[in-house]
Every structure is written in C-alpha cells, then in structure tokens.
C-alpha cells in the first residue's frame, strides 16, 4: 500500500502512521472564529479527485505530523513535509 | 489397492519409481510423485468427484489447474480438516486424506440429487422470490435447511494446529507466472543484476509447456528456459507461490504453500506463508484460461476442457478416457486431439468452423482423426459419467450421436488478467479473441504472453524479452544481455471463431457457472427480467460468486448476455483479491492468541501475578483486576477491596494512566488553551483536575496536571485516551500553534503510578517514608511535591479518585516494585491491602467521577454535569461549538445516579432507561453506563445518562435489559453517592 517519505525517517510503510484528516484549510486562530467558521472547519470537507493535502503523523517513528500531498485517484504521493514547515502551494 | 487403470505405460512428467499412497472416500489408492490429487484419481479411473452446489448433479474434473470449479474436496481430518480445496492444484503427498463434499450419504448415491428434479423451481432469483417476499419471517425458518442442502464443505471448530507465518520481502522486478513468457522475461530482467522474484503457483515451472508431450521439442525448450532462469544469480524462483493481489505502491501479496512437505508446527515449520512483497516493477505473465463450450448437460463427469485433457495425458501420463470426442471453435484443441490419437485413443473432432491451421489438418488426417466441420455438440449423454454426445453436423443439417467416455471442449481462451485490475484498471474487449485483456497498465507494470492476448509462442517470447528489459530498466538495473527471441520449437496455432449462441435443447441444462450452478436458462431469465448489466446479472444469478470467482464462467456469461441484448458493449465485473481462495490462518499468520496484538504490562506486573493478582485486559493493558486475598471471584473480591479502602487503606497500580511531560516557557498558556478550566495561574507545587474537549465540544479526556516548577508540568490522562491525547497535543503544537515554545513527551512507560487511598493513607505514607512531612499543611489536597527518597525520585500528588484521603505516588519504573513492597510491608499494621481495577472503578462510581464509559466522545461537558468547570474568562478548545443550540438543549441525555429499588435484582451496564409507567419499547430515555455494588449504601448503584438529567432526580425509572428479559426499578439520584461535602478528602 502507501509508502510515505517521512522527512526525518525516510520512506516508511503507511501502517507506521496515523491519518489526521484534511490539511488544506487553516484552523481558525485560537479564541477567534464564529460558530459557523468552526463548524465549517470541523465538519465540512471537500472530497477532491486528484491532489489532496492531508495530515499524517508518524506515530511509530519520529512522532512528527506531516503534510502529505496524495492523489486520491491514484494514491500517488507527490510531497511530504513536516507540518511545522509546510508551505502552501 | 486398485491398480492405476488409466495410467499410460510411458510418458508424462511423473516419477514412476515413487509410488505415493493416499485415501479417497475411505479407499486406499496410489499415485506417483509429480501427480496432483486430480491426476492420481483419474489414473485410478475416478471421474465422479463431487455434487454440484444447488442441484446436486454429479460432477467430474473440468480443468487441470486453478480454474477448476467442480473438484472441491475436504482434505485431512480432525483439527486439520480443510474444506473446499481444489483437487487439481493439490500436490499428491503420502497419507493425504480426501473426501467429496455436498453429497449424502455418498457422492455415488446422493439423496439430494432429487433436488435436480425440482430444478425449474430453483432457477435464478429463487431465494429472493421465495424467501424475501411478503412473509419475510419464512426465510428465517427455511434458511438453515437451505444452507445445509446447498453448500460447500464444512469447516470444523477445533483450533488449527498448524503454524502460519507472514513475512515481508523486496524485489526489483516481480514476474508473476513461470510459463514460457515468465521464464524468458525473468531471465532477461535479471541479466543486469536486478533482483528478480519469479513466482509460480504450480510445483513445476513451465506453464502451458507442461501440457506438451514429455518427449517433444517443447519439453527440451522448457528445460532450457528453466535452466537459463536458474543460471541468473539474482533470480529467485518461488514455486507453489500464488500472487493473491496487487495493491497501491507496488505491493503484492503472495501465498506460499508448504503443504507438500508435511510441515511440523512444533519445529516452527509453517504450512502457509503470506508474503508482503514490495517491488519496483511487475511483469504479468499469468497466461490464459481455457473456457468451456455451452451445450446441454455440459457438466457430465468426463466432459472437460481440452487443455486439461492434454495436460492429464502429457504431464501425468493419464488417459482421461478410452474414446474421445473433441469439440472446439479454435485451433488449440487440435493439439489435444493429436496427442490423444498419438496415445492410441480413438478421437472424433467436432469443429464449428470450416477450416483450421494447415499443419494441424495434415497431422489430424495422418493420425486418423475423424473430423467433422461446422459441427457442434448439442447435448452430452450419460448420467454419472458421459457416454456420448449428440452433435449437430453440417451447420445443423443433421444430428449424429458419438459414443465416448471423454468429451473435450474448447470455447477459446480468456487472458488471466485478474491481477492487472486490482489497482482499479479496467479490461477491454478484444474482438480477435472475443475475450478481455488489459487496456493499459500502471506505470512500472508490464505484461507478456497469453495475458496480453498473444497466444502464439513466438509473439509471447518477443514480448517477454522486451518486457523483461523494460522492467529491469524501470527498476534502475538495466538488462545486460537479452535471451534470443527466435522460437526454437513449432509455434502454437491460434485460429479462433466465436462460439455464438448455442443451439439449446429443451430438457437439458447448459451450465455457464459450474460451481454455482448457473445455467444458460438462468441468464435468459435474468435478461427477461431486466437484469442485463453484468453487475446485476452477477447478483441476480450468483454467477461468478463461487470460490473460483468465475474463472470459467464470466466470459461465457458476458458473451451470451451480449447476444441476448444484441450488443457488443462489453464490460466485466470487478475482479478483487484474492485471486485464489486463501486460508484465514495464512492471512492472520502469527497474530493469534497472545500474539494477536501487543500487550502492555505495568512494571508491577510480575508482582501482581506472584501475589494473587487476577489479570484482565483493559485496552492493550493487562491490569490487576482483583486479588485473591479478597476473594475467589471478582464479584466477591472487589467488595472486600472497597471496604479496605473505605475503612483503612489500600494501594492500587495506576501505571497505565497516560503521563505526559510538558515543558517550555509557553507551557502554562498551552495548558490554559487545551483545558476548559483555567491553568494559567497554577502555581508550582499545585495540581489541578482538568477536562479537555474536542473541537466539536465533545469531551476528549480528563485528568490531573501538576506544576512541578515554572515551565514544567506533569500531565496524567485516562488509560484509554492516553495515545489520543498525546497525538492531539503534538498536532496542535506542530500545526496550528507553532509559535508556542512548548515540548511534550510521553513518559507513560518511565513512571510507575500507585494510588494510596483510605482514611489511613497518611499514616501509611508516614510509616513507609519516615522523615517526610506528609501533614495536611505540607501536602494539602491538590498539591504535588517532587522528592528524592533514599536515591529514588518520587512525585507525590495529593488527589483522590475514590473520594477518600488519597495520594498518587510516581517513581521511575525500576523503583516501582521496591516502593510498592515497602508500602505494603511498612503499613501492614494498618491492614493495608492491594486493590484492583474492579474496586478502583467501583469506588469512583460511588464518588460520581466520570470515566471511560461516560467519556465516549459523544457527551458534552454539560451532559456530564461539568459545565460549571468551563472558564468564562478565557478561550479554550471547543468553546465556540459548545454553544451550538443542539448541545444546550435542556432535554439532552445527561449524567444521573441510579439506586436499585429491588433488593433481589441488580442493575446492569447498558440497560435502557424508561420512565415509570411508559411502555418499554424503542431507545428509551437513556441508559446505564457504569454499575457497582455499593458497600457504603448496601445496594446496587449506577451512573447513567437520562433525558433531562438531574431535573428528574427522585423519579422512578425502569431499567430494561432485553438480553436477559429483565426490567428492574431504580430511582434517579445525584451521581454523588457518598461524602457530598468532600470532607473525607481534606483531612
């Protein structure tokens, strides 16, 4: 199945990771945001065919959260960055 | 022992010097090394080997390989019984025990065969129409009988004594199938040093070449191909290994079978191994599967695929009959006719076409084969064995009967392209072969030979060498030298004409799916009722849904449905892994029993075991449930343990609590954000109970966090949510709050935790740790002290889960046993005892503390009566969505206490709550989450959720437990059952 190229640990089987959901939209800043904004952030997701930015955590490795770009149609991974360094493109 | 009546005196690839004895239906028989169970049975003249699934019709061998739909047998006995094994792929081994299935009392005399007489009632959709009608209850009544009558072999319930393994492997190039194409492709791919894994499901490499005469040029070529492959130092040939499925990321699941070697589990030998192979590129050389012709009673024993008859003849030296008819719509079956004739078997050839390959025609004439052109079988004759065939000659101009005991048929070939579709690719219809082939492949995937529709050996060889070179290059290890692509043997003729619609005779059945008993009439019925699409057809008739997954039926069904619909729009159903049936044991491997999942143990585990602790699984943890000092059953012991805590002092192992070390200048701000209550002002030396929410405002977890020093905190979480909370904190710090200077580290395994609780807890502590000031002034309620005692780092927290005066002590894991034993020894005069998880959980119910059963990620802070904890002065996670009107609705199910009102009854977790007097139907007004016997109140008490919650305190409810047909009356009360003022905590 998926091989995720962890920036710290190298290419690892996806079973070492946990999935963390959509990484495409920013979390409202702490203490800000209306109910509607939080509602959309928590409950409303796109389901794109193609590139999807998503969080994965290397729970059985370096414990780092990654932002991975995965093609939902082919499961091809085009990019994996540390979440704290992730740039939006 | 009967002689091998049908074994030819010479020829074949069996070892005549090595006789192997086996048992079939209680009879002792003998075969040869190199036989399959099927070839050995045929050699002994056994042609009736099973009864069909639905109609209990007598069945024989249709095939000689993995596509066999009929010859499913139960192998072994006792705990080693394995049902539904294909005799055609079972390598004969000494002592093998085989039985037929789905027949009673015997395969030769099957009482259920009378079902065949009712066949018109049992057509497609029979189950649905009969049993899913207006009176659905009748299905419940009939189902067990139907399942018993229509079925495959039975599994047994004993534990499997064999050993199974899983392993991981890597390759540059995986070649699937060691026929001529696979062998040539693998040799080419490995020539530049690529690590090539070549897998072959058979126990002999060679594929279709194994069907050629053992003295032929083809056999010499096969040996040469095998030798060339084996000469490659980086090529690994795995026989008896089937590729089950192809997954994303070039992961392929392989099944290795070791059955032939009588594996000894006690020596660690595995019967089957599932291999997870990661490869850079894949070459599919999976060949093709011959398809049956459709005509009346084409399922009679003795009717078989032409290539199968040829394989039995040439590979196993077994004459499947003494007088043969070969019916075909293509050239390939002519080879069978020629080889049968060469073995001295009289052959009649019925070819629906007007001509065939010139060399074949010439050979057939020379061999004295009786050839009829434009001839098709109408109906097979005979019952338990075929006795002849009624054929339409001269395009139906006249009919003639031919006697035979072997009727070979060939309806063309279907590329075995199943694996190429597992990653989501479709097959396309190829007009030339009237079958499906891959439309394209994933990047790094290649194919060679019959799977790509190239049935001619010459084309397959060229394609194989090209694919081998391409796959090696893709893997980054280009081929160095390529094998010759000139075919050194006569080529295979591939003339073919679609069979078209069969001329059907009333009163006979033409089987499309042999395993699931789907006939041409069922297809017509499905078409008449509108189930035309292949997906509907499949579900309506069960076509292709047997263990063979329609390897000999899908393509014929699609061809016939297209004829019925007058269309050429062709689609297949989805082929899914596994390609062949695989035992559950092999998939599970060693993950059984204690290896099912990792077990977490406390550093005090051995002490518990050695001192009467009875263990229980709590998530991944094995925890002390209760101790034998208190009783011989949990029900007895936990009450005794509760009494000790309430009246004297007890100590419990709480090492499984999640422990998180939090440090950094922004740690206080961080805690203040994640907990609903304030943590910004928590001073060093103080501890605080906190609750954290998910973003959606459901409660995530609760626990205590202590401030050890400025910027340094020690958090505890519940056992159940420890991993979740840790990941959550890491998520926040690494994604949204990267500006906070905070580090979090799990120290769950580094610290042993013990809870010392009871009115005499302080005295116990003073006895165990003399010199430490444990007074209320020095260690007040909700405080923490970080100490070192005789070289042992010690964190002493004053907090209580039980409601009694209590402490939590944390020491590094290595010191755990020493401190635990010291507490028990020094405080022995006080009557101190260890108490287990059951008492721990019961004490908290009396005190009304919520725990895992209440914290189910569905309840809000307010549902659990904790709303007042939330700060009004600061933001916290979940605050925004907590305000949603639905979550503030007054009639939400919220936390209540319950007291049992019936002395002779008990409350049960999961019981559904109904208001007094209302009918006990539906989901009720709530349910019980946690139950215990209260030693303080002398009755059963419980926590639960109830519509409207505490507004209803004092009312009587009925606690319904339909599983035991119980309904028990209880009173709604405050969840705080004891010490409402908290006086016991602050002494």
Boltz contact constraints between the chains, C-beta under 6 A:
constraints:
  - contact:
      token1: [A, 1]
      token2: [B, 247]
      max_distance: 6.0
  - contact:
      token1: [A, 1]
      token2: [B, 248]
      max_distance: 6.0
  - contact:
      token1: [A, 1]
      token2: [B, 249]
      max_distance: 6.0
  - contact:
      token1: [A, 1]
      token2: [B, 251]
      max_distance: 6.0
  - contact:
      token1: [A, 2]
      token2: [B, 249]
      max_distance: 6.0
  - contact:
      token1: [A, 3]
      token2: [B, 249]
      max_distance: 6.0
  - contact:
      token1: [A, 27]
      token2: [B, 736]
      max_distance: 6.0
  - contact:
      token1: [A, 30]
      token2: [B, 673]
      max_distance: 6.0
  - contact:
      token1: [A, 30]
      token2: [B, 875]
      max_distance: 6.0
  - contact:
      token1: [A, 31]
      token2: [B, 875]
      max_distance: 6.0
  - contact:
      token1: [A, 33]
      token2: [B, 880]
      max_distance: 6.0
  - contact:
      token1: [A, 35]
      token2: [B, 880]
      max_distance: 6.0
  - contact:
      token1: [A, 38]
      token2: [B, 880]
      max_distance: 6.0
  - contact:
      token1: [A, 38]
      token2: [B, 881]
      max_distance: 6.0
  - contact:
      token1: [A, 42]
      token2: [B, 695]
      max_distance: 6.0
  - contact:
      token1: [A, 42]
      token2: [B, 696]
      max_distance: 6.0
  - contact:
      token1: [A, 57]
      token2: [B, 727]
      max_distance: 6.0
  - contact:
      token1: [A, 65]
      token2: [B, 731]
      max_distance: 6.0
  - contact:
      token1: [A, 65]
      token2: [B, 734]
      max_distance: 6.0
  - contact:
      token1: [A, 65]
      token2: [B, 735]
      max_distance: 6.0
  - contact:
      token1: [A, 75]
      token2: [B, 248]
      max_distance: 6.0
  - contact:
      token1: [A, 83]
      token2: [B, 734]
      max_distance: 6.0
  - contact:
      token1: [A, 83]
      token2: [B, 735]
      max_distance: 6.0
  - contact:
      token1: [A, 84]
      token2: [B, 734]
      max_distance: 6.0
  - contact:
      token1: [A, 84]
      token2: [B, 738]
      max_distance: 6.0
